Every structure is written in structure tokens, then in C-alpha cells.
Amino acid sequence: MMYPFMTLNDETEIVHSEMKENGTVKVYIERPDEQYGFKHATCWLPQYRWEDIYHFTQEEIKQLEEIIRSTAHLIIEFSREGGFENASNL
């Protein structure tokens, strides 16, 4: 299951999985793109291991990693609680 986490001003969507049995969390990022349909990438926490990068530049990945690193503690907490809505009792 994937849970919504954040939408950036440029329409980039960041979602995350529940915490896996091995303690990892999948963070999936996608951004609408006129040429490619969607750019997308996956980052696994807590290792910050990137995979399946499709048409994001290295500079864009660097910027996305800064966002993920600054919010990783929240993503990990929400992944344990079933997403933001469950963690915030909404």
C-alpha cells in the first residue's frame, strides 16, 4: 500500500509505503512531464538507495534527496502508523 505524503509546487507527488518487515520504506516520486508523460524515481529508506530513475536529471535527484532527507523521520514514522491520516487520527 502506498500513502500520500507531499505534493510540491511543481506538481511532484511523493508517496511512501508501509514499513516493510526488514525495516525499509519505499518512497516513490513522480512528476508530470509534457515530453515523457511522467518522470519517476524510487528511493528506499533508511539507505537512501535510488532505483528506477526515469528522466530525472542528477541535479533533480539531488534536490529530491534533500527533501527526503529533511523529512525522512516523518516518512518513517508515518510508514509505521499507516500513513499521515492514521498517524494524525484524521
TARAZI-V496755 format. One record per backbone hydrogen bond with DSSP energy under -0.5 kcal/mol. CO is the residue of the C=O (numbers start at 1). NH is the residue of the N-H. E is the energy in kcal/mol with one decimal. If there is no record, write none. Layout:
BEGIN
co=[CO	CO]
nh=[NH	NH]
e=[E	E]
END
This chain:
BEGIN
co=[1	3	4	6	8	12	13	14	14	15	16	20	24	25	26	26	27	28	29	30	31	33	36	37	39	40	41	42	43	43	44	44	45	48	49	51	52	53	54	57	58	59	60	61	62	63	64	65	66	67	68	68	71	71	72	73	74	75	76	77	77	78	78	79	82	83	84	85	86]
nh=[18	16	84	14	11	8	30	5	6	28	3	23	20	45	17	28	43	15	41	13	39	37	38	33	31	54	29	51	27	45	48	49	25	50	44	42	54	55	40	61	62	63	64	65	66	67	68	69	70	71	71	72	74	75	76	77	78	79	80	80	81	82	83	19	86	87	88	90	89]
e=[-0.8	-2.4	-0.5	-2.9	-2.0	-2.7	-2.0	-2.2	-2.0	-2.4	-3.8	-2.3	-3.1	-2.9	-2.1	-0.5	-3.0	-2.5	-2.0	-3.1	-2.8	-2.2	-1.6	-2.4	-2.3	-3.3	-2.8	-2.3	-2.6	-0.5	-1.7	-1.8	-2.1	-0.6	-2.6	-2.3	-0.6	-0.6	-1.4	-2.4	-2.3	-2.2	-2.6	-2.8	-1.8	-1.7	-2.6	-3.2	-1.9	-1.0	-0.7	-1.1	-0.9	-2.3	-3.0	-1.9	-3.2	-2.2	-1.1	-0.6	-1.1	-0.7	-3.1	-1.5	-0.5	-2.3	-2.4	-2.5	-0.9]
END
